[in-house]
Amino acid sequence: MQSRDIFSLAYRSVTGNKLRTGLTVAIIAVGITVLVGILTAIDSMKNSIYTSFASMGANSFSLRNRDMQVNFGDDGGDKASKGNKNQKKKVKKSNSNKPIRYQEAVLFKERYKFPATVSISFRASGIATVYKDDKKTNPNVNMIGGDENYLDISSYTVAQGRNFNTLDVESGRNVAILGKDVAEKLFGKKMKNVINNSVRVGDIRYRVIGVLASKGSSNLMSADNVVITTVNNTRRIFNKPSSSYQVSVAVKDIKLMEAAQGEATGVFRIIRGLALNEEDNFQISKSDSIAEMLFKSLSQVNLFAVAIAFITLFGSAIGLMNIMLVSVAERTREIGVTKALGATGLTIRRQFLYEAIIISVMGGLIGVFMGMLLGNIVSALLKSPFIIPWLWILIGVSLCAAVGLISGIYPAVKASKLDPIIALRYE
């Protein structure tokens, strides 16, 4: 028999047992949906993170009191490497994670003579609610205090009104610049009569002096859902004993980035009063290093998704093999008739292998479609472009074909070895 005829027989057999085939296909489809869906969603998150951090600018870095960490588990390897690195230099317990005080940030800004722009900022709240008459925002607005350089270093552009001036910063008076999302929520899409109007953040009333243009970032970072006031205003209203300020530096020539970081480290060590044998009790972070850290964390989710998919596919393979063995037992008489008519053992093996592969590939195709759909729902929520994960589609379908082939080998061999005389007598 030709391959086309064998495939046709296999397809008719598969479609003739719809309930059994449907259940097996559904089990396989679930595993592939999990694999493709999660990995497509992660690709969307990576695009969103890349877009968000790219908007910060590649020529800037920040001084923080502690390193940013995003972990989904205990990263023992990193801790071990840090322990080896810190054997010679250690941080005093009294200095460990010491907040960056405002006075230290101001001293750094005064003493740092490198050709760069320095800004001092403070994130006062990430759950602020902003009011205008009977309108209000959700309680998820970022309240940030900055100086006259903050907007430039953060790559914000003023669409209406003006930036902070020296008097605004020094006096700490209640003036604010609204992000585009906040302005639209309170003043409507056309944003009329925003400048010199007033809004309320909690119980504090602010005069609006500017509205920011959209930064073009994703919902993941909420770059437009922000109210920016002066750093001295946040010191006066939101300051706490444990408050830590952030110092941002934008280098004019990106080729001087490493030199600028080295100079910043030296200046800030002196300001923090660190001895030569002490390690830094602050961190210098760049936007791309933070993005890499997030990508590394997302790669751990990749491993979880792959593990879940393989466990599901392993169960599917066992189920598919059982179903094919049952099929062999049910069709013993049919196999005997086929052999009596001249079919060889090879033909019988190929027919049952084709059946197993057809079932598993059908499940794979349905799973790939559902996974791609679910993953792109996440893309839509993050305002990322539509993603077609060709690599995961290929891997998913190939895995399913492999599952079908492996699951069908034993039943196919068993069917091909049936004695036609005994098979014809089978009831």
HELIX and SHEET records of a PDB file:
HELIX    1   1 SER A    3  GLY A   16  1                                  14    
HELIX    2   2 LYS A   18  ALA A   54  1                                  37    
HELIX    3   3 GLY A   76  LYS A   85  1                                  10    
HELIX    4   4 TYR A  102  ARG A  111  1                                  10    
HELIX    5   5 TYR A  150  ILE A  153  1                                   4    
HELIX    6   6 THR A  166  SER A  171  1                                   6    
HELIX    7   7 LYS A  180  PHE A  187  1                                   8    
HELIX    8   8 VAL A  231  PHE A  238  1                                   8    
HELIX    9   9 ILE A  254  LEU A  256  5                                   3    
HELIX   10  10 MET A  257  ARG A  272  1                                  16    
HELIX   11  11 SER A  287  GLU A  330  1                                  44    
HELIX   12  12 THR A  332  ALA A  340  1                                   9    
HELIX   13  13 GLY A  345  LEU A  381  1                                  37    
HELIX   14  14 TRP A  390  SER A  416  1                                  27    
HELIX   15  15 PRO A  420  ARG A  425  1                                   6    
SHEET    1   A11 LYS A 135  LYS A 136  0                                        
SHEET    2   A11 VAL A 130  LYS A 132 -1                                        
SHEET    3   A11 SER A 198  VAL A 201 -1                                        
SHEET    4   A11 ILE A 204  LEU A 212 -1                                        
SHEET    5   A11 VAL A 175  LEU A 178  1                                        
SHEET    6   A11 VAL A 226  THR A 230 -1                                        
SHEET    7   A11 VAL A 141  GLY A 146  1                                        
SHEET    8   A11 ALA A 116  ALA A 128 -1                                        
SHEET    9   A11 GLN A 246  VAL A 251 -1                                        
SHEET   10   A11 SER A  60  ARG A  64 -1                                        
SHEET   11   A11 GLN A 283  LYS A 286 -1                                        
SHEET    1   B 5 LYS A 135  LYS A 136  0                                        
SHEET    2   B 5 VAL A 130  LYS A 132 -1                                        
SHEET    3   B 5 SER A 198  VAL A 201 -1                                        
SHEET    4   B 5 ILE A 204  LEU A 212 -1                                        
SHEET    5   B 5 VAL A 158  GLY A 161 -1                                        
END                                                                             
